[in-house]
Amino acid sequence: MASLTCTASDLVPLLSSSSSANATALASFLCTRFSTISDQLSDATHAIDNTYLLFSAYLVFAMQLGFAMLCAGSVRAKNIMNIMLTNVLDAAAGALSYYLFGFAFAFGSPSNGFIGRHFFGLKAYPSPSGDYSFFRYQWAFAIAAAGITSGSIAERTQFVAYLMYSSFLTGFVYPIVSHWFWSGDGWASATRSENLLFGSGVIDFAGSGVVHMVGGIAGLWGALIEGPRLGRFDRAGRSVALRGHRYGGGGGYYGQWSAIGRTAVTTTMAGCTAGLTTLFSKRLLVSNWSVIDVCNGLLGGFAAITSGCSVVEPWAAIICGFVAAWVLIGFNILASKWKYDDPLEAAQLHGGCGAWGLLFTGLFATEAYVNEVYPGRPGRPYGLFMGGGGKLLGAQIIQILVIAGWVTATMGPLFYVLHKMKLLRISENDETAGMDLTRHGGFAYAYHDAEDLSLTPGFMMTKIEPTNRSPSGSNNTLQYKWKAISPFCSSEGTVHQFGDLQLEGIQSIPESSLEFANDKALLLAKSLRGALLTLFYLSTFLSALTIIGLVLLGRQPKSEEK
């Protein structure tokens, strides 16, 4: 925008028809009015910028509400208060640690390329580089990373561990990463004034790597070191579903007004595509329509597109969402195979899809949009598939590697030390009864969970592996474990069988015969379901053809009908 400043000497020649004294006075008067208007426009600009930034901060913070709802629906009802409290804790502990240290490490300029060194406790802030609204905005991103990690270690983590990891992550680990890629002084930042990485710097507009990968990889190490929840895998190592009781990207501070609408559209398209792809893909794989899978698919698309949402076309965002859905599905299959337990799929979703999002930006970023959002450097590299060469893609790969290495080197040892000090995981009894009852004074509300046998009073028998041989020498008979259960205590024992001895109406059955019968019944049920679905789809198709035929016949001319 052109400057509104002026001087009387600029206007005197234009008022030559008046006397010299009158012309000078008139020119001074007009310039005073221009200066007043300029000051008012400057104030209005400052107010609009801060209002927009605060509104964006509130939207980012609203992700915490979404995380809380998703966590509450993904964990069992006996841990509701615990998971809700950890979401509050992420914001509370993260606010203090980010205020004292985190913001200074991230944006304390002038600084070196590795770490900031000013504004500890917001000392000497606001500054020419930013206002309080900018601190509020960046804090919302910091606690989002901590919230991602809490989902990976839900239902089995001690409260003190949450305090320690959340403060450390938001006060040190995350700020260093955000300094590298978002600060103007960061060694890999796209907004750096000189010596850009590969002549481009890393484009991570809203945090596929800075936020999502950091939280996902931290959660990965926490869940690996803690181990799976009790009952998550059976004795044979097969996955057992522990069912719950049943966002776009934040948008970046840097950029141009013309990119706002495009950012909203690309974010929407990627998330919706990923959600639909996950829905139909899981339907083909497991034969059901899962609301949890759709929600995680949407989040996977959002996590992936946040890196390049401002520099790609909407059609490319559809590709991003489609691939992100399959990245999530693939990592979930690997997690089940490797007996990795993540109640919210946080590491697979945020870590895996976030990494794909960075690669996607290096492939599909367009030249015009890159120069629009990151101006001042003509000839900046852009996406490989868009003709911009491989430099931007190389920078994105570097970001993936350094984030994975940094978070592993910092959060991995922290979780390991907590584990060795027995400060990480709760006891088996507390985990069985639920942390709401043992740690928070009672359940969030009255409920009945038919799948959670630890909270169902009664008596049950379950098959276990034989330990004693029968007198006849046969070791292929069943052995039963009994367990009397109540919400407050439990006792258990073993019932041994010998030969064909009956116990309370239960007779010894060869194990191979029982498994064969179960397999046959399962196969028959699947076959019947498949036949019924095929019959339903076929009848629907034939009905549609019949209706179309009748409509076409009704539109024929009367002469043809005769």
C-alpha positions as CSV (number, residue, x, y, z in Angstrom):
1,M,0.0,0.0,0.0
2,A,1.3,3.5,-0.9
3,S,2.5,5.7,2.0
4,L,0.1,8.4,3.3
5,T,2.9,10.7,4.5
6,C,3.4,14.1,2.9
7,T,5.1,17.5,3.5
8,A,3.9,21.0,2.8
9,S,6.6,21.5,0.2
10,D,5.1,18.7,-1.8
11,L,1.7,20.4,-2.0
12,V,2.8,24.1,-2.4
13,P,3.5,23.8,-6.2
14,L,0.0,22.3,-6.7
15,L,-1.6,25.4,-5.0
16,S,0.3,28.0,-6.9
17,S,-2.9,30.0,-7.7
18,S,-3.1,31.1,-4.1
19,S,-0.7,33.4,-2.3
20,S,2.5,31.9,-1.0
21,A,1.4,32.2,2.7
22,N,-2.0,30.8,2.1
23,A,-0.7,27.9,0.0
24,T,1.8,26.9,2.7
25,A,-0.9,27.0,5.4
26,L,-3.3,25.0,3.3
27,A,-0.6,22.4,2.5
28,S,0.3,22.1,6.2
29,F,-3.4,21.6,7.0
30,L,-3.9,18.9,4.4
31,C,-0.7,17.0,5.4
32,T,-1.9,17.1,9.0
33,R,-5.1,15.4,8.0
34,F,-3.2,12.8,5.9
35,S,-1.0,12.0,8.9
36,T,-4.1,11.6,11.2
37,I,-5.7,9.2,8.7
38,S,-2.4,7.3,8.4
39,D,-2.2,6.9,12.1
40,Q,-5.8,5.7,12.3
41,L,-5.3,3.2,9.5
42,S,-2.1,1.9,11.3
43,D,-4.0,1.4,14.5
44,A,-6.8,-0.3,12.7
45,T,-4.3,-2.6,10.9
46,H,-2.7,-3.5,14.2
47,A,-6.1,-4.2,15.8
48,I,-7.2,-6.4,12.9
49,D,-4.0,-8.3,12.8
50,N,-4.2,-9.1,16.5
51,T,-7.9,-10.0,16.4
52,Y,-7.2,-12.4,13.5
53,L,-4.2,-13.9,15.3
54,L,-6.2,-14.3,18.6
55,F,-9.1,-15.9,16.7
56,S,-6.7,-18.3,15.1
57,A,-5.2,-19.1,18.5
58,Y,-8.7,-19.9,19.8
59,L,-9.3,-22.2,16.9
60,V,-6.1,-24.0,17.6
61,F,-6.9,-24.3,21.3
62,A,-10.3,-25.7,20.3
63,M,-8.3,-28.8,19.1
64,Q,-7.8,-29.5,22.8
65,L,-11.6,-29.9,23.1
66,G,-11.6,-32.2,20.2
67,F,-8.8,-34.2,21.7
68,A,-10.6,-34.5,25.0
69,M,-13.8,-35.8,23.3
70,L,-11.9,-38.2,21.1
71,C,-9.9,-39.5,24.1
72,A,-13.0,-39.9,26.2
73,G,-14.7,-41.9,23.5
74,S,-11.6,-44.1,22.7
75,V,-10.8,-45.2,26.3
76,R,-12.9,-47.4,28.6
77,A,-15.5,-45.7,30.8
78,K,-13.4,-46.6,34.0
79,N,-10.7,-44.1,32.9
80,I,-12.8,-41.1,31.7
81,M,-11.9,-38.7,34.5
82,N,-8.3,-39.6,34.2
83,I,-8.1,-38.9,30.5
84,M,-10.1,-35.7,30.8
85,L,-7.8,-34.5,33.6
86,T,-4.7,-35.2,31.5
87,N,-6.1,-33.0,28.7
88,V,-6.6,-30.1,31.2
89,L,-3.1,-30.8,32.6
90,D,-1.5,-30.5,29.2
91,A,-2.8,-26.9,28.9
92,A,-2.1,-25.9,32.5
93,A,1.4,-27.4,32.9
94,G,2.2,-26.4,29.3
95,A,1.2,-22.8,29.9
96,L,3.7,-22.3,32.7
97,S,6.6,-24.2,31.1
98,Y,6.1,-22.4,27.8
99,Y,5.9,-19.0,29.5
100,L,9.1,-19.6,31.5
101,F,11.2,-21.3,28.9
102,G,9.5,-22.6,25.8
103,F,8.7,-19.3,24.1
104,A,12.2,-18.0,24.6
105,F,13.8,-21.1,23.2
106,A,11.4,-21.0,20.2
107,F,11.2,-17.3,19.3
108,G,13.8,-15.5,21.5
109,S,15.4,-13.5,18.7
110,P,18.0,-12.4,17.9
111,S,19.5,-15.8,18.4
112,N,21.5,-18.6,16.6
113,G,20.0,-21.2,14.3
114,F,19.6,-23.8,17.0
115,I,17.9,-22.2,20.0
116,G,16.4,-18.9,21.0
117,R,17.9,-17.0,24.0
118,H,15.6,-14.0,24.8
119,F,12.2,-13.4,26.4
120,F,12.4,-15.9,29.3
121,G,9.3,-15.4,31.3
122,L,8.3,-12.9,28.6
123,K,10.9,-10.4,29.8
124,A,11.3,-7.5,27.5
125,Y,8.3,-8.6,25.5
126,P,6.3,-7.4,23.6
127,S,9.0,-6.4,21.2
128,P,9.1,-5.1,17.6
129,S,9.0,-8.8,16.5
130,G,5.7,-9.7,18.2
131,D,3.0,-9.0,20.7
132,Y,1.2,-11.0,23.4
133,S,-1.2,-12.4,20.9
134,F,1.6,-14.1,19.1
135,F,2.7,-15.8,22.4
136,R,-0.9,-17.0,23.0
137,Y,-1.0,-18.4,19.5
138,Q,2.2,-20.4,19.7
139,W,1.3,-21.7,23.2
140,A,-1.8,-23.3,21.7
141,F,0.3,-25.2,19.2
142,A,2.7,-26.3,22.0
143,I,0.0,-27.9,24.1
144,A,-1.5,-29.6,21.0
145,A,1.8,-31.5,20.7
146,A,1.6,-32.6,24.3
147,G,-2.1,-33.6,23.9
148,I,-1.1,-35.9,21.0
149,T,1.4,-37.7,23.2
150,S,-1.1,-38.2,26.1
151,G,-3.3,-40.3,23.8
152,S,-0.6,-42.9,23.1
153,I,0.0,-43.7,26.8
154,A,-3.6,-43.4,28.0
155,E,-5.2,-45.8,30.6
156,R,-2.0,-46.9,32.2
157,T,0.2,-44.0,33.0
158,Q,0.9,-42.4,36.5
159,F,-0.2,-38.9,37.0
160,V,3.3,-37.7,38.0
161,A,4.6,-39.0,34.6
162,Y,2.0,-36.8,32.8
163,L,3.3,-33.7,34.7
164,M,6.9,-34.4,34.0
165,Y,6.6,-35.3,30.3
166,S,4.1,-32.5,29.5
167,S,6.3,-29.8,31.1
168,F,9.5,-31.1,29.4
169,L,7.9,-31.4,26.0
170,T,6.3,-28.0,25.9
171,G,9.2,-26.3,27.7
172,F,12.1,-27.7,25.8
173,V,11.6,-30.4,23.2
174,Y,8.9,-28.8,21.1
175,P,10.2,-25.2,21.3
176,I,13.6,-26.3,19.8
177,V,11.9,-27.8,16.8
178,S,9.6,-24.8,16.3
179,H,12.7,-22.6,16.4
180,W,14.4,-24.6,13.7
181,F,11.5,-24.4,11.2
182,W,9.2,-21.5,12.2
183,S,11.5,-18.8,13.7
184,G,13.1,-16.3,11.4
185,D,16.5,-17.3,12.9
186,G,16.0,-21.1,12.5
187,W,18.6,-23.0,10.5
188,A,15.9,-24.6,8.3
189,S,13.2,-22.0,8.3
190,A,11.6,-20.9,5.1
191,T,11.4,-17.3,6.4
192,R,15.1,-17.0,7.1
193,S,16.6,-14.0,5.4
194,E,19.7,-15.7,4.1
195,N,21.5,-19.1,3.8
196,L,18.2,-21.1,3.2
197,L,18.5,-24.8,3.4
198,F,18.9,-26.0,-0.2
199,G,17.9,-22.5,-1.3
200,S,14.3,-23.1,0.0
201,G,14.1,-23.9,3.6
202,V,11.4,-26.2,5.0
203,I,7.8,-25.5,4.2
204,D,5.7,-26.6,7.2
205,F,3.0,-24.0,7.2
206,A,0.9,-25.3,10.1
207,G,2.8,-28.1,11.7
208,S,2.7,-31.5,10.0
209,G,6.2,-32.0,11.4
210,V,6.6,-29.3,14.1
211,V,3.4,-30.3,15.9
212,H,2.1,-33.7,14.7
213,M,5.4,-35.5,14.2
214,V,6.8,-34.3,17.5
215,G,3.7,-35.4,19.5
216,G,3.4,-38.7,17.6
217,I,7.0,-39.8,18.0
218,A,7.0,-38.8,21.7
219,G,3.9,-40.9,22.1
220,L,5.5,-43.8,20.2
221,W,8.4,-44.0,22.7
222,G,6.1,-43.6,25.7
223,A,3.9,-46.5,24.5
224,L,6.8,-48.7,23.6
225,I,8.5,-48.3,26.9
226,E,5.3,-48.7,28.9
227,G,4.1,-51.7,27.0
228,P,0.5,-52.6,26.0
229,R,-2.5,-52.3,28.3
230,L,-3.6,-55.5,30.1
231,G,-5.7,-57.6,27.9
232,R,-4.8,-55.8,24.7
233,F,-3.2,-59.0,23.2
234,D,-4.2,-62.6,24.1
235,R,-1.9,-65.5,25.1
236,A,-1.4,-66.3,21.4
237,G,-0.4,-62.7,20.7
238,R,-3.6,-61.9,18.8
239,S,-5.0,-58.4,18.9
240,V,-8.0,-57.9,21.2
241,A,-10.0,-54.7,20.8
242,L,-10.4,-52.7,24.0
243,R,-13.3,-50.6,22.8
244,G,-14.1,-47.2,24.1
245,H,-17.7,-46.7,25.5
246,R,-19.0,-45.0,22.9
247,Y,-10.1,-30.5,13.1
248,G,-8.5,-28.2,9.5
249,G,-5.1,-27.4,10.3
250,G,-4.5,-24.4,12.5
251,G,-3.5,-22.1,9.7
252,G,-0.2,-20.3,9.8
253,Y,0.9,-16.9,11.2
254,Y,2.9,-16.2,8.1
255,G,1.4,-15.7,4.6
256,Q,-0.9,-13.5,2.6
257,W,-4.6,-12.7,2.9
258,S,-5.2,-14.3,-0.6
259,A,-3.9,-17.6,0.8
260,I,-6.5,-17.8,3.6
261,G,-9.4,-19.1,1.5
262,R,-7.1,-21.6,-0.4
263,T,-5.8,-22.9,2.9
264,A,-9.3,-23.5,4.2
265,V,-10.4,-25.3,1.0
266,T,-7.3,-27.6,0.8
267,T,-7.6,-28.5,4.5
268,T,-11.2,-29.4,4.0
269,M,-10.7,-31.5,0.9
270,A,-7.8,-33.5,2.4
271,G,-9.7,-34.3,5.6
272,C,-12.9,-35.3,3.9
273,T,-11.1,-37.4,1.3
274,A,-9.1,-39.2,4.0
275,G,-12.3,-39.8,6.1
276,L,-14.2,-41.4,3.2
277,T,-11.2,-43.4,2.0
278,T,-10.8,-44.8,5.5
279,L,-14.5,-45.6,5.8
280,F,-14.7,-47.7,2.6
281,S,-11.3,-49.2,3.0
282,K,-12.0,-50.5,6.5
283,R,-15.4,-51.7,5.3
284,L,-13.6,-53.9,2.7
285,L,-10.9,-55.0,5.2
286,V,-13.0,-55.8,8.3
287,S,-16.6,-55.7,7.0
288,N,-18.0,-53.0,9.2
289,W,-18.6,-49.3,9.2
290,S,-16.6,-47.7,12.1
291,V,-17.1,-44.2,13.3
292,I,-13.8,-44.3,15.2
293,D,-12.0,-45.2,11.9
294,V,-13.7,-42.3,10.1
295,C,-12.7,-39.8,12.8
296,N,-9.1,-40.9,12.8
297,G,-9.1,-40.8,9.0
298,L,-10.3,-37.2,9.0
299,L,-7.6,-36.4,11.5
300,G,-5.0,-38.2,9.4
301,G,-5.9,-36.0,6.4
302,F,-5.8,-32.9,8.5
303,A,-2.4,-33.8,10.0
304,A,-1.0,-34.5,6.5
305,I,-2.2,-31.3,4.8
306,T,-1.1,-28.8,7.4
307,S,2.4,-28.7,6.0
308,G,1.4,-27.6,2.5
309,C,-2.2,-26.3,2.8
310,S,-1.2,-22.8,1.6
311,V,1.0,-23.8,-1.3
312,V,-0.9,-26.6,-3.1
313,E,-4.0,-26.8,-5.4
314,P,-7.3,-28.3,-4.1
315,W,-7.0,-31.3,-6.4
316,A,-3.6,-32.1,-4.9
317,A,-5.1,-32.0,-1.4
318,I,-7.4,-34.8,-2.5
319,I,-4.4,-36.9,-3.3
320,C,-2.9,-36.0,0.0
321,G,-6.0,-37.2,1.9
322,F,-6.3,-40.4,-0.1
323,V,-2.7,-41.4,0.6
324,A,-2.9,-40.3,4.3
325,A,-5.8,-42.7,4.9
326,W,-3.7,-45.7,3.6
327,V,-0.7,-44.5,5.6
328,L,-2.8,-44.7,8.7
329,I,-4.3,-48.1,7.8
330,G,-0.9,-49.5,7.0
331,F,0.7,-48.3,10.3
332,N,-2.2,-49.7,12.3
333,I,-1.7,-53.1,10.7
334,L,2.0,-52.9,11.6
335,A,1.2,-51.8,15.1
336,S,-1.1,-54.8,15.6
337,K,1.5,-57.2,14.2
338,W,4.3,-55.9,16.4
339,K,2.0,-55.8,19.5
340,Y,2.2,-52.0,19.8
341,D,-0.7,-50.6,21.8
342,D,-1.8,-47.0,21.2
343,P,-5.4,-46.4,22.4
344,L,-5.9,-43.4,20.1
345,E,-3.6,-44.4,17.2
346,A,-1.8,-41.2,17.9
347,A,1.7,-42.3,16.8
348,Q,0.4,-43.9,13.6
349,L,-1.9,-40.9,12.8
350,H,0.1,-37.9,13.8
351,G,3.6,-39.3,13.3
352,G,2.9,-41.3,10.1
353,C,0.5,-38.9,8.4
354,G,2.5,-35.9,9.5
355,A,5.6,-37.4,7.8
356,W,3.7,-38.1,4.6
357,G,2.4,-34.5,4.7
358,L,6.0,-33.1,4.6
359,L,6.8,-35.4,1.6
360,F,3.6,-34.4,-0.1
361,T,4.5,-30.7,0.1
362,G,7.9,-31.4,-1.4
363,L,6.1,-33.1,-4.3
364,F,3.1,-30.9,-5.0
365,A,3.9,-27.3,-3.9
366,T,3.3,-24.9,-6.8
367,E,5.6,-22.1,-7.9
368,A,3.1,-19.3,-7.8
369,Y,1.8,-20.2,-4.3
370,V,5.3,-20.7,-2.8
371,N,6.4,-17.2,-4.0
372,E,3.1,-15.7,-2.8
373,V,3.3,-17.1,0.8
374,Y,7.1,-16.9,1.1
375,P,7.9,-13.7,-0.9
376,G,11.2,-11.9,-1.5
377,R,13.2,-14.7,-3.1
378,P,12.5,-15.2,-6.8
379,G,13.4,-18.6,-8.1
380,R,12.7,-20.4,-4.8
381,P,12.4,-24.2,-5.3
382,Y,9.0,-25.8,-5.3
383,G,7.4,-29.2,-5.7
384,L,9.1,-32.0,-7.6
385,F,6.0,-33.1,-9.5
386,M,5.2,-29.5,-10.4
387,G,8.5,-29.0,-12.2
388,G,10.4,-27.4,-9.3
389,G,13.2,-29.9,-8.9
390,G,14.1,-31.9,-5.8
391,K,15.6,-29.3,-3.5
392,L,12.3,-28.6,-1.6
393,L,11.7,-32.4,-1.3
394,G,15.3,-32.8,0.1
395,A,14.6,-30.1,2.7
396,Q,11.4,-31.8,3.7
397,I,13.2,-35.2,4.1
398,I,15.8,-33.5,6.3
399,Q,13.0,-32.2,8.5
400,I,11.6,-35.7,9.0
401,L,15.0,-37.1,9.9
402,V,16.0,-34.4,12.4
403,I,12.6,-34.4,14.1
404,A,12.6,-38.1,14.5
405,G,16.2,-38.0,15.9
406,W,15.7,-35.1,18.2
407,V,12.5,-36.4,19.8
408,T,13.9,-39.8,20.1
409,A,17.1,-38.5,21.8
410,T,15.1,-36.4,24.3
411,M,11.8,-38.1,25.1
412,G,13.0,-41.7,24.8
413,P,15.5,-41.3,27.7
414,L,12.9,-39.4,29.8
415,F,10.3,-42.2,29.5
416,Y,13.0,-44.8,30.1
417,V,14.2,-43.1,33.3
418,L,10.6,-42.8,34.6
419,H,10.0,-46.5,33.8
420,K,13.1,-47.5,35.8
421,M,12.1,-45.3,38.7
422,K,8.7,-46.9,38.6
423,L,7.0,-43.6,38.0
424,L,5.6,-44.3,34.6
425,R,3.1,-47.1,34.7
426,I,0.4,-47.8,37.3
427,S,0.0,-51.2,39.1
428,E,-1.9,-54.1,37.5
429,N,-4.6,-53.9,40.2
430,D,-5.2,-50.1,39.5
431,E,-5.2,-50.7,35.8
432,T,-7.8,-53.5,36.1
433,A,-10.1,-51.6,38.4
434,G,-9.6,-48.3,36.5
435,M,-7.9,-45.1,37.4
436,D,-11.1,-43.3,38.0
437,L,-11.9,-45.5,41.0
438,T,-8.3,-45.9,42.3
439,R,-6.9,-42.5,41.6
440,H,-9.7,-40.0,41.3
441,G,-12.3,-41.0,43.9
442,G,-14.9,-42.8,41.8
443,F,-16.3,-43.2,38.4
444,A,-17.3,-40.3,36.2
445,Y,-20.9,-41.7,35.9
446,A,-22.8,-44.9,36.3
447,Y,-22.3,-47.3,33.4
448,H,-22.3,-50.9,32.5
449,D,-19.5,-52.2,30.3
450,A,-20.3,-55.8,29.2
451,E,-16.8,-56.3,27.7
452,D,-15.0,-55.2,30.8
453,L,-15.1,-58.3,33.0
454,S,-13.0,-56.7,35.7
455,L,-16.0,-54.6,36.7
456,T,-18.7,-57.2,36.4
457,P,-19.4,-59.1,39.7
458,G,-19.8,-62.8,39.2
459,F,-18.0,-66.0,38.6
460,M,-16.4,-67.1,35.3
461,M,-14.3,-69.9,33.9
462,T,-11.8,-69.4,31.1
463,K,-9.6,-71.9,29.3
464,I,-5.8,-71.8,30.1
465,E,-2.9,-73.9,28.9
466,P,-2.6,-77.4,30.7
467,T,0.1,-77.6,33.3
468,N,-0.5,-81.1,34.7
469,R,-1.0,-84.3,32.8
470,S,-3.9,-86.5,33.4
471,P,-3.3,-90.0,34.9
472,S,-3.6,-91.6,31.5
473,G,-0.7,-89.5,30.2
474,S,-2.8,-87.5,27.9
475,N,-2.0,-83.8,27.9
476,N,-4.6,-82.7,25.3
477,T,-7.4,-82.0,27.7
478,L,-8.6,-78.6,28.9
479,Q,-7.9,-76.9,32.1
480,Y,-10.0,-74.1,33.5
481,K,-9.2,-71.0,35.6
482,W,-11.9,-69.6,37.8
483,K,-12.1,-66.1,38.9
484,A,-14.6,-64.4,41.3
485,I,-14.8,-60.7,40.4
486,S,-16.2,-57.6,42.0
487,P,-15.4,-53.9,41.5
488,F,-13.3,-53.9,44.6
489,C,-11.6,-57.3,44.9
490,S,-10.9,-60.5,43.0
491,S,-9.7,-64.0,43.7
492,E,-8.7,-66.8,41.4
493,G,-7.7,-70.4,41.3
494,T,-7.3,-73.4,38.9
495,V,-9.5,-76.4,38.3
496,H,-7.7,-79.4,37.0
497,Q,-9.4,-82.1,34.9
498,F,-8.4,-85.7,34.6
499,G,-9.6,-87.7,31.6
500,D,-13.4,-87.5,31.2
501,L,-14.1,-86.2,34.7
502,Q,-17.0,-83.8,34.7
503,L,-17.0,-80.7,36.9
504,E,-20.2,-78.7,37.4
505,G,-21.6,-79.8,34.0
506,I,-18.4,-79.0,32.1
507,Q,-16.8,-82.0,30.4
508,S,-13.3,-82.3,29.1
509,I,-13.1,-81.6,25.3
510,P,-10.1,-82.1,23.1
511,E,-8.6,-78.7,22.4
512,S,-8.2,-79.4,18.7
513,S,-11.8,-80.3,18.4
514,L,-13.0,-77.1,20.1
515,E,-10.8,-74.9,17.9
516,F,-11.9,-76.7,14.8
517,A,-15.6,-76.2,15.7
518,N,-15.0,-72.5,16.4
519,D,-13.2,-72.0,13.1
520,K,-16.0,-73.8,11.3
521,A,-18.7,-71.7,12.9
522,L,-16.8,-68.5,12.2
523,L,-16.3,-69.5,8.5
524,L,-20.0,-70.3,8.2
525,A,-21.1,-67.0,9.7
526,K,-18.8,-65.0,7.4
527,S,-20.1,-67.0,4.4
528,L,-23.7,-66.3,5.3
529,R,-23.0,-62.7,5.8
530,G,-21.3,-62.4,2.5
531,A,-24.1,-64.2,0.7
532,L,-26.7,-61.9,2.3
533,L,-24.8,-58.8,1.4
534,T,-24.3,-60.0,-2.2
535,L,-28.0,-60.8,-2.5
536,F,-28.9,-57.3,-1.1
537,Y,-26.6,-55.5,-3.5
538,L,-27.8,-57.5,-6.5
539,S,-31.5,-56.9,-5.6
540,T,-30.8,-53.2,-5.2
541,F,-29.1,-53.0,-8.6
542,L,-31.9,-54.9,-10.4
543,S,-34.5,-52.7,-8.7
544,A,-32.7,-49.6,-10.0
545,L,-32.5,-51.0,-13.5
546,T,-36.2,-51.8,-13.4
547,I,-37.1,-48.3,-12.3
548,I,-34.9,-46.8,-15.0
549,G,-36.5,-49.0,-17.6
550,L,-40.0,-48.1,-16.6
551,V,-39.1,-44.4,-16.7
552,L,-37.7,-44.7,-20.2
553,L,-40.7,-46.6,-21.4
554,G,-43.0,-43.9,-20.0
555,R,-41.2,-41.2,-22.0
556,Q,-41.6,-42.9,-25.4
557,P,-43.9,-41.1,-28.0
558,K,-47.4,-42.5,-28.3
559,S,-46.8,-43.5,-32.0
560,E,-44.0,-45.8,-30.9
561,E,-46.2,-47.3,-28.1
562,K,-49.0,-48.2,-30.7
